[in-house]
Amino acid sequence: MKHLFILGIGTLLLFSCHPQKTESQDPNQTEQTTDEVRSIPDYDYTDSLMQGSHKVVYTITRRPDDNLPEVIDEDGTKYKDNRFNLLIMKDGRKLFDGSLTKADFKSKLPEEFKKYGIIDGLRFNRAEEGKLYFNTCISFPESDMICPFLLTIGPDGSYTITSDTTFGEEEDDEFPSI
C-alpha cells in the first residue's frame, strides 16, 4: 500500500512539473502567412444532352491560373484567379472551344468585383431554340457575394455574355461554388 501511495504522489509531481498548454489549437486550423496564396480546387465536369436530334457533349474545366493577377481581399488574404475552359461538341464536331477569365466580364462588373472578385462558377443552364445557356459568376472568394452572368452559345458557335437578371428566381437556383 505504501508503494502505491508513493507512486501516486510521484505521478502527481511529475504531471504538475510539466508546463500546461493554455491555448488549444485545432490541428486542422492553419494560419495564413503573408506569402500564401489561396486557390479554389481544380474542377472537371462532362455531360451531354440531346438538342433536337443533335447530341451535344460539353466539358467544363476550372484551373487556378498563375498568369492572372492575384486578388487580395479586404483582410489581405491573397487568392489566385481562375480560368474556365468550355468545350462543346455537337454531333462529334467542335461547336465551341474557349476560355473565360474575369477579364471577359470587366466592362460589366461593378468596381468592387473588378478589385475583389474571381471567376469561380460555370454550369449548364438550358438548351433553347438552338442555343445553349450557361450560368457563370464573378464572386468574392469564400463568400456568397456574387455577380451572375449568362453565357449564351449560338448554333454557329458564337457567344454573348449578359448580366443574369433571372438569377435566384428559382428555388434551386443557388449557384454552387464548384
Secondary structure, 3 states (H helix, E strand, C coil): CHHHHHHHHHHHHHHHHCCCCCCCCCCCCCCCCCCCEECCCCEEEEEEEEECCEEEEEEEEEEECCCCCCEECCCCCEECCEEEEEEEEECCEEEEEEEECHHHHHHHCCHHHHHHCEEEEEEEEEEECCEEEEEEEEECCCCCCEEEEEEEECCCCCEEEEECCCCCCCCCCCCCCC
